[in-house]
Amino acid sequence: MSRRNLLGPVGTLNTVTPCAACKLLRRRCAQECIFAPYFSPHEPQKFAAVHKVFGASNVSKMLMEVPGPQRADAANSLVYEANVRLRDPIYGCMGAILALQQQLHSLEVELAAVRAETLKHKFRQNSASINIPSSLIAPNSSEASAAARPLPPPQAASSSSSMYTPLSNSRDYSSISNEHVAFFGQR
């Protein structure tokens, strides 16, 4: 049931319940009160904040300048702006907007990092599941390079094979000298 149905003919006083604005301003609430549709008597803190920041006269002028269908949105915007301005008197809504923009930027950076990590894991999974010949893989260690080298062609069996002859210039490492100690930073 709307407020207009509870009241008498147009121009009469509202004897049921005054709106939050008229209650705060301690005046009688007329049928055509500009504040009544937007400031419910059940939420007086909304008009109190708007009145504290903008003043009742300025709010009524702003609401009168806005076309009828957009007045509810304008009143809600005034309530939001007033509440934010009371919390942050210097920056008001801009402070809230800047904080949200910073949060958005940090979340975008985090999302980019997660996407990069996901791509890295997908690439690892795909490269692990593909059977790549060992000759195409870059060696990581000497064992991998030894395993990747093709075997020499078989030779005829002979006693002079280099495979079975001992190395001629083997070194004796039983005595270690100090000739390269300065190289490692010690003297």
matplotlib code that plots the C-alpha trace (Angstrom):
import matplotlib.pyplot as plt

x = [0.0, 1.6, 1.8, -0.6, -3.4, -3.0, -3.4, -6.4, -6.8, -3.9, -2.6, -3.7, -1.3, 0.1, -1.4, -0.2, 3.6, 5.9, 8.9, 12.4, 13.1, 10.1, 10.7, 14.3, 13.4, 10.4, 7.9, 4.6, 4.8, 2.5, 1.1, 3.4, 6.5, 9.5, 11.3, 8.5, 8.9, 12.7, 13.3, 11.3, 10.4, 11.8, 15.4, 15.9, 19.8, 19.7, 18.2, 20.3, 23.5, 22.2, 21.1, 24.4, 26.5, 24.3, 21.5, 17.8, 17.3, 20.0, 18.7, 15.2, 16.5, 18.5, 15.6, 13.3, 15.8, 15.9, 13.1, 10.5, 11.5, 15.2, 14.6, 14.8, 18.3, 19.3, 18.2, 20.1, 23.2, 22.9, 22.6, 25.7, 27.7, 26.8, 27.7, 31.0, 31.7, 31.1, 33.5, 36.2, 35.6, 38.5, 38.2, 34.6, 33.5, 36.8, 38.6, 36.3, 36.8, 40.6, 40.7, 38.6, 40.8, 43.9, 42.3, 41.3, 44.8, 46.3, 43.8, 44.6, 48.3, 47.6, 45.3, 48.1, 50.5, 48.1, 47.4, 51.2, 51.6, 48.7, 50.3, 53.6, 52.1, 50.1, 53.2, 55.1, 52.2, 52.1, 55.8, 55.9, 53.1, 54.6, 57.2, 60.1, 63.2, 66.2, 68.3, 66.1, 66.2, 69.0, 71.3, 71.2, 74.1, 77.0, 75.0, 72.2, 74.7, 76.4, 73.0, 72.0, 75.2, 74.8, 76.9, 79.9, 79.7, 80.9, 84.5, 86.1, 87.4, 91.2, 93.6, 94.7, 91.3, 91.4, 88.5, 90.5, 93.9, 94.7, 95.2, 98.8, 98.8, 97.2, 98.0, 98.8, 96.6, 98.0, 99.9, 97.9, 99.8, 98.9, 99.7, 96.0, 94.9, 95.2, 92.8, 90.0, 90.6, 92.9, 96.6]
y = [0.0, 3.3, 6.4, 8.3, 5.8, 6.3, 10.0, 12.2, 14.5, 16.3, 19.3, 18.0, 17.2, 13.8, 12.6, 9.0, 9.3, 12.1, 11.3, 11.2, 14.7, 16.3, 14.3, 15.6, 19.1, 19.0, 20.2, 18.9, 16.6, 17.8, 15.5, 16.9, 16.8, 16.3, 14.2, 11.7, 9.3, 9.0, 9.2, 6.7, 7.3, 3.9, 4.9, 8.4, 8.0, 8.3, 11.8, 12.8, 12.1, 13.9, 16.9, 17.0, 17.1, 19.0, 20.7, 20.2, 23.2, 22.2, 18.6, 19.8, 22.0, 19.1, 16.8, 19.4, 19.8, 16.1, 14.6, 12.6, 9.0, 9.7, 11.2, 7.9, 7.3, 10.9, 10.5, 7.2, 8.8, 11.7, 9.2, 7.2, 10.4, 11.8, 8.5, 8.3, 12.0, 11.5, 8.6, 10.4, 14.1, 14.9, 12.5, 11.4, 9.1, 9.7, 8.0, 5.0, 5.0, 5.2, 2.4, 0.2, 1.1, 0.1, -3.2, -3.8, -3.2, -5.6, -8.3, -7.8, -8.3, -11.4, -12.8, -12.2, -14.1, -17.0, -17.2, -17.3, -20.0, -22.0, -21.7, -22.8, -25.9, -26.7, -26.4, -28.7, -31.3, -31.0, -31.4, -34.3, -36.1, -35.6, -38.3, -36.3, -38.1, -37.8, -36.4, -33.3, -32.6, -30.3, -32.2, -31.1, -33.1, -35.1, -38.4, -37.0, -36.0, -39.4, -41.1, -38.9, -39.5, -42.2, -45.3, -45.7, -48.3, -51.7, -52.5, -55.7, -57.5, -56.9, -56.8, -53.2, -51.8, -48.5, -49.5, -52.1, -50.4, -48.6, -44.8, -43.9, -40.6, -41.5, -39.2, -40.0, -38.0, -39.4, -36.1, -32.9, -29.6, -26.1, -24.4, -23.4, -22.4, -18.7, -19.2, -20.0, -16.9, -18.4, -17.7]
z = [0.0, -1.0, 1.1, -1.1, -0.5, 3.2, 3.0, 2.3, -0.7, -2.2, -0.2, 3.2, 6.1, 6.5, 9.8, 9.6, 9.9, 8.8, 6.5, 8.0, 6.7, 8.3, 11.5, 11.7, 10.8, 13.3, 10.8, 9.5, 6.5, 3.7, 1.1, -1.6, 0.6, -1.8, 0.7, 1.6, -1.3, -0.9, 2.9, 4.8, 8.4, 9.2, 8.1, 9.6, 9.5, 5.7, 5.8, 8.8, 6.9, 3.7, 5.8, 7.7, 4.4, 2.0, 4.0, 3.6, 1.4, -1.1, -1.2, -1.9, -4.8, -6.2, -6.1, -7.8, -10.7, -11.4, -13.6, -11.7, -12.7, -11.8, -8.4, -6.5, -8.0, -7.2, -3.6, -3.3, -4.8, -2.3, 0.6, -0.6, -1.2, 2.2, 4.0, 2.3, 2.8, 6.6, 6.7, 4.5, 4.6, 2.3, -0.6, -0.2, -3.1, -4.9, -2.0, -2.4, -6.2, -5.9, -3.4, -5.7, -8.7, -6.7, -5.6, -9.3, -10.4, -7.9, -8.8, -12.5, -11.7, -9.6, -12.4, -15.0, -12.8, -12.3, -16.0, -16.7, -14.2, -15.7, -19.2, -17.8, -16.3, -19.4, -21.5, -19.1, -19.3, -23.1, -23.5, -21.2, -23.0, -26.5, -27.4, -28.7, -30.1, -27.9, -30.7, -30.7, -27.0, -25.8, -23.4, -19.7, -18.5, -19.8, -19.3, -21.4, -24.2, -24.0, -24.3, -27.2, -29.3, -31.9, -31.5, -33.8, -36.5, -35.5, -36.4, -37.3, -34.3, -34.0, -31.1, -32.0, -31.3, -29.5, -27.4, -25.5, -25.3, -22.1, -22.1, -22.5, -20.7, -17.4, -14.5, -10.9, -8.6, -5.4, -4.6, -4.8, -5.1, -3.9, -7.2, -7.9, -4.4, -5.1, -8.0, -5.5, -3.3, -0.7, -0.3]

ax = plt.figure().add_subplot(projection="3d")
ax.plot(x, y, z, "-o")
ax.set_aspect("equal")
plt.show()
